[in-house]
Every structure is written in C-alpha cells, then in structure tokens.
Amino acid sequence: MVIKKLKQEAEIALRHIEVLKTVMENQPIGIFKLAELMDMPRHKIRYSLRVLEQSGIIEPTQYGAIIKDEAYGKIEDLKKDIDEVKKLVEEMSKILNSL
C-alpha cells in the first residue's frame, strides 16, 4: 500500500539524519569510521553521504566528510519539513482512527 512506501522513505531519511548527526559529532570523518561507529554497511553510509552532499549539507575533504558552513540553514529547513510531515501523518492517523 502507499503507506508502506512512505515508511520505507522515512526509514531512509532517518538514516541520512543519523549519518548527518554522526558527521557533525565526529568531523572530519570517513566512510570506514562512520560505518564502524554506526554499525552500518559502508554502502549505506556512502549513499547517505552522497545524498547529504548533493543537498549541500556536507562536503568531502581529504580527511573525511565535514559539515558545510551554509548547512545550518538547510538543517533548519529540514526541521520545518519534518514538522509539516508530522502534521500530515497526524491527519492521516486521525482519519484512519475514525474509520
């Protein structure tokens, strides 16, 4: 069903955010160290880093990934987007509970 796809996408987005948090706390950090710290396969870390880089939040360096200075505005935008998604999910839940 449609909700299954939403759940899968939410799980991937959660992983990206967890990778972002770990990069922030340990920068500069490479794929191998991130995978070790997060106990996650390197291919998933690599994909999340690519998404974060394409979003303008992190940048690769010779020492590993770091947070870009302009990323903090983008992170605030992410927080607003999450609030909007939460409202939509709450509305879906309300409608389903009324059935």
N, C-alpha and C positions, 0 to 999 in steps of 0.2 A: 504494500500500500504506500501511499505518498508519505506517510509519517515515517516509514522505515528509511526512506532516502534522507529525510530531514535528520533523523537520528544519526545516520552514518556521517553526514556532512558535519553535524555538531561534534561528533567524536573526533573527526579530523581537525576541525577548528580548535577544539580543546587541546589537541596535541601541539598544534602550532603555537598556541598561547603558552603552554607549558615549556616548550623549547625557548620561546622568547624570554620567559622569566628566568630560565636557567642560564641563558646567554647573558642577561642583564647582571645576574649574580656572580658570574664567573668569567667575564670577558677580559681579554680575548680568549676564545675557546674554539677548538677544532671539533670535527665530526667524531673522531675516535673518543675523545674525552667526554663529549656530550652523550654519546651512546653509552659509555660506561656509567656516567653519573645518573643517567635517566633509566638505565637498564632497558634500553630500546634498540632495535636493529638499526644499523648505520643507514640503510636505505630509507628508513622512515625519517631519521634525523636530516639526512641530505635533502629529502623532499620538503620538509618543513622549513629548512634554511633557505631553500630556493624560493619558496612562496614568500617568506619574510623579506628576502632580498628584493624580489620583484615588487613587493608592496612598499619598498623604500624605508623599511624599518631597520634592517641590519645591512652591514656591508662586510664582505670578506676582506681579510688582510693576510699578510704572510704569517701572522701569528695566530690567526683564527678569526671567528666572527665577532664583530663588535656592533653595538647599537649606534646608529647614526644620530647626530645632534637633533635633526629635524624629526626624529621618530616619536618624540614625546607628544607632539601634536597629533600624530597619526594614532598613537595609543589612546589618546582622549577620544578621538573619533570612534575607535573600536569600542570603547566603553559605552558611548551613546548608541552605537549599533546594537550592542548586546542588550541594552535596556529596551530598545524597540522590539527585538526578538522575544524578550521575556514577556512583553505585553501581548504580543501575538500568540505566544504559547499559552498564556493565561486565558486569553479569549477562547482559544480552541478547547482548552480544558473545561471552561465554563459551559460552552455549547455541548460538548460531549457528555458532561455530567447531567445536563438537563434532558438527555435522551432517555 
